[in-house]
Amino acid sequence: MVILVLVAIGVMGYILFQGMIEEQEVRDRTDTLPEDMQLEYLYSPHAMNQAEARPIIINYFNTGCQYCQAEIKDMHDHADLTKEAWIILVSNESSSAINEFTESFPIDTTRFSIARDYSGSVRDFFGVEVVPATMVYTTDSTLTERFKGQVRADALYSLIK
């Protein structure tokens, strides 16, 4: 019985350690924004590579997620946030599901880029395990903050101003 308990503790310790290593690898990998993310842009009101330098907010979401919807609505309603930062909404769902969501949900596609992570490479790069997942980058593409779960637009705005 004692051996069984010790084995269980050892396995749990190993799993926790592996999780910590993976989290550190994601942090190291995402310290700077990659120049070429493999995305299919469905709506892109601005050519971010050619536009003025602004902070970039990447929000990984799913169309049926209530927390994602609330976060997107909050960002949408925060006029200063959408004026000061490029906001990219990214989902790994089908183009038709994302388009349907964009048409039925109040998103001003002149202020947001909406993209499809068709290969899952962006999800893997950022280590997205839960949605919404939000990453905030400075004008020089350095990671400022990373959020797992819903975050208020005011908190995002305080990071970029």
N, C-alpha and C positions, 0 to 999 in steps of 0.2 A: 504494500500500500504506500509506504514511504517513497519507494522508488518511482511509483506511478505519479505521485505528487511532484517529485523532483523533475521528472521528465516533462510534465505539463508546464511547470514553471520555466524550464529551459526552453521549451518550444515557444511559449509566450514571449520570453525575453528575446529570442531570435527574431520573431515576427516584428516586435516593436523596434528592434535595432535595424532591421531591413527597411522598415517604414521611414525611420529617421534618415537613413542613408539616401533613400530615394527622394525624400523631400529636399535634402541638401543638394542633390544633383539637379533637381528642377530649379532651385534658387540660383545655383551657379550658371545653369544654361540660360536662364531668362533675365540675367542681369542687364543685358542689352537686347533691344528689339532687333530681330533678324531683318535684313534688308528685303528679303523676298519670302513672304508667307504664301503658301500655296492655297490661295483662296479664289473662289469664283465670285466676283462682285456682282450682286444682283441690282443694287442701287449704290451709286457712288457719285455724290454731287460735286466732288472736288478731286482733282488729281493730287493726292497728298504728297507725292514725291516732288511735284513742281510747285506746290503752294507754299505759302509762308510757313515758317516753322511754328508749330504749336505742340503743346502736350498731346499725347495720344492716349485715349482710353479704349481698351479692348474689353468688350463684354461678351462672354461666351454664354449662350442661352439656349433654351428649348422653348418652342412655341406654346406648349401646353403647361409650362411651369408657372404657377401663380406668383411665385417670388420673383421670377425673371420678368414677368409682365409688370409687376409693381415697380421694380427697379428701373425698367425701361421707361415707364410712364413718369416716374420721378425725374429721371434725367431729361426726358422730353420737356417736362414742365419747368425745368430750371433753365431759363433763357440764357443766363450768364455762362453756364457750363457749356452749352452748345455753341456759344459765340467764341469761347476761349480755347476750346479743345476740339481735336478731331475725334469723333466717337465712331468706333467700328463695332457693330453688332454682328456676332459670328455664331452660326449654328451648324451642326453636322446633319441636319435634317434635309429632306429633299427640297429641290428648288421650288416645286409647287407648294409644299407646305409652308416654306418661308414666305413666298409671294402671297399666299392666302392670308397668312398672319399679318403681313405688312399692309394688305388692303383692308382687313377687318379691324386691326388695332390702330389706334390713333398715333401713327408715327409720321412725322414730317420728313420725307425722304430727301428733302433738300438740305437737311441738317445732320443726317446720319448716313454713314456708309453701312450697307447691310450685305453680308457675305456668307457664302456657304463653304464650310470646311469639307470639301468633297472627299478628301483622302483620310481625314482624321489626323493628319500630321500636325495641325495647329493645336488640336486637343492634346496630342501626345507631347508636343514641344512644351506647352504650358503646364502639363501635368494635371489637366482638368479632371477632377473626380466627381465634383458636384456642380450643379448650376443653381444660380448664376455664379460665374467666376469672373472677376473683374481685375484687370491689370492696368496700372497707371504708369505711363512713361513720360519723362521730361522731353523738352524740345530737342535734346541731344540723344534721345532714344535710350536713356538710362532708366531702369526700373525704379519707381518711387515707392510703390506699394502694391500689394497683391491681396485680394479679398476672396475668401471662399464663402459663398452665401450672399444674401442680399445686403447691399450697402446703400446708404442715403446719398442723394446727389449733393447735399451740402458738404458731406465728408469728402467726396471726390473733388468738389470745387475748392475746398480748403487746401488740397494737395497741389493744385495747379496754379493758384493765383499768386 
